[in-house]
């Protein structure tokens, strides 16, 4: 095993504004180990999320920044190919914070702190990175704990063809929402929303007048607005809310690459006029409900009630390019890289 | 009575941006009536609120715009000096939508739709326009139904020397808030907050660095933020919130005179990072709880637990000037005009 070469991407520089491939550096190094108390995992899939952009900036946040020269942080799934850790067996498929690389050495201390999660039998490993992972959980908790759609509600999702948005919309539909409207960029994504995911309406923000379309589709207003995008689309939604509506702030991808903090939602005073609630969340706020959530999501996926879309690119060399797809609006469903 | 002259202010033109005295027209006209089914009220106090600025714009909102040539709308208290309405007696002190004028004729139809409310015996009439009126109710519901301060909380109020803010801060203190911080403009207002109203800390936004002061005063963050101002101060608060904090959007006086809708709170993504809730409200959302609220407020005022401040100007001629005081930051406590 000592002859294994690990190819990986490290953070080379912090982006100022738009992240680019040049911010990362490709490195090849020999795999050293695993030593006593360590396991070696061959990474199979790496996951990409818009929030990773925030880890590149040197600012305090819910997660510490990735350091310069550190392997770029990312969730992944892989197979244990050697193990000196009790309870971690060769051949196990496991989920962990593996980074943009082909191999990862996991120490018993790391495993004790944030355990490698075993992929359950019969589950495709990459599902743990999408519908049955943080993506599915984000959609689940945001929609059910904050959005709380009920029968008859009109529900609006921005970034609807993205990993979280596509699942959030389907959960709303499962809960009896009368009309689920997804906003996405381009006819291909819009067609996926309606044809494959069961959204009632798709609006293409690149070619349609969103504000007017929303007024037409929801003359009585939007009851639940699940926002992944921010910027102009957040304002378009705000101005179309129904009385007592709930706005779930899940993300704001439209501004993640801005050099300075852009203006906020200018129609926020709609909160007063229509008695709206706007609330954000992080996944670990609901850690105590993870088990039930994963059980529900697992059933829905198995029963075909939730269709999960994956956009799988390939080759470790393409990790930065794959990451950029998120901000170029190219991915449909969960952005993954198969190594 | 036919020789009575009614002096009044009518809306002459809609302000574009900053409202000014020129937007109003002073009119003298003979009092005609009261006829059968009408009562005549001599207005004693008129109340001023920032939200009245919104009624001058020709836009759909929770209240219809004041029309050009209409008497400027405003709450008032006055004495019934002649009455042909059952249940409305000469000598009664009553509260109603009287406008900027000395006399008002109230019809039985109007009285049936929105009844004149009798000022209870032993209550100073102008209290019905401040602590025991919409001002007190706004502070009460915003703080108790949305802010929900509990023992140990740090509570932040902007526009703290204003009518609503000054009461909201005292209610938070009554409910056991550990530290109530008021932001106001100028040393006089700041001194009133601490010396007369029992705020723990006052920050003068005109001379102090608000963001830094908040960080020093609340190293663990603000739990409840009651915002009357918007703009920069809303962002200063947002960036200093504690996890799971509640932001009550009560008003946004800093932008009421802006010609176009200004940028919104640029740090709204703090809602995600700290799991904050931001919620607005209108008074009539809580109409079913008015009775209990007025009972509580009455007791607190009577027992001296709530100090209510009134800024009383005089003469009907000064109505527009008095209105402008709100936006010039001149009033301390409830802005009233005694006629």
Contacts between the chains, C-beta under 8 A, distances in Angstrom:
chain1	res1	chain2	res2	distance
A	61	B	273	6.1
A	62	B	273	5.5
A	230	B	269	7.5
A	235	B	264	7.9
A	249	B	268	7.1
A	249	B	269	7.3
A	249	B	271	4.8
A	249	B	272	5.5
A	250	B	272	7.4
A	251	B	272	7.3
A	252	B	269	5.5
A	252	B	272	7.9
A	261	B	266	4.8
A	261	B	267	6.9
A	262	B	266	6.6
A	263	B	263	3.2
A	263	B	264	6.3
A	263	B	266	5.6
A	264	B	235	7.9
A	264	B	263	6.3
A	264	B	264	3.6
A	264	B	265	4.2
A	264	B	266	4.5
A	264	B	267	7.0
A	264	B	268	4.4
A	265	B	264	4.2
A	265	B	265	7.4
A	265	B	268	6.1
A	266	B	261	4.8
A	266	B	262	6.6
A	266	B	263	5.7
A	266	B	264	4.5
A	267	B	261	6.9
A	267	B	264	7.0
A	268	B	249	7.1
A	268	B	264	4.4
A	268	B	265	6.1
A	268	B	268	7.3
A	268	B	278	7.6
A	269	B	230	7.5
A	269	B	249	7.2
A	269	B	252	5.5
A	269	B	280	7.3
A	270	B	280	7.6
A	271	B	249	4.8
A	271	B	278	6.4
A	271	B	279	6.3
A	271	B	280	3.3
A	272	B	249	5.5
A	272	B	250	7.4
A	272	B	251	7.3
A	272	B	252	7.9
A	272	B	280	3.4
A	272	B	281	6.7
A	272	B	282	6.7
A	273	B	61	6.2
A	273	B	62	5.6
A	273	B	280	7.2
A	273	B	282	7.2
A	274	B	280	7.6
A	275	B	279	7.6
A	275	B	280	6.1
A	275	B	281	5.2
A	275	B	282	6.2
A	275	B	285	5.3
A	276	B	279	7.1
A	276	B	280	6.2
A	277	B	277	6.2
A	277	B	278	7.4
A	277	B	279	4.6
A	278	B	268	7.6
A	278	B	271	6.4
A	278	B	277	7.3
A	278	B	278	4.5
A	278	B	279	7.2
A	279	B	271	6.4
A	279	B	275	7.6
A	279	B	276	7.1
A	279	B	277	4.6
A	279	B	278	7.2
A	280	B	269	7.3
A	280	B	270	7.6
A	280	B	271	3.3
A	280	B	272	3.4
A	280	B	273	7.2
A	280	B	274	7.6
A	280	B	275	6.1
A	280	B	276	6.2
A	281	B	272	6.8
A	281	B	275	5.2
A	282	B	272	6.7
A	282	B	273	7.2
A	282	B	275	6.2
A	285	B	275	5.3
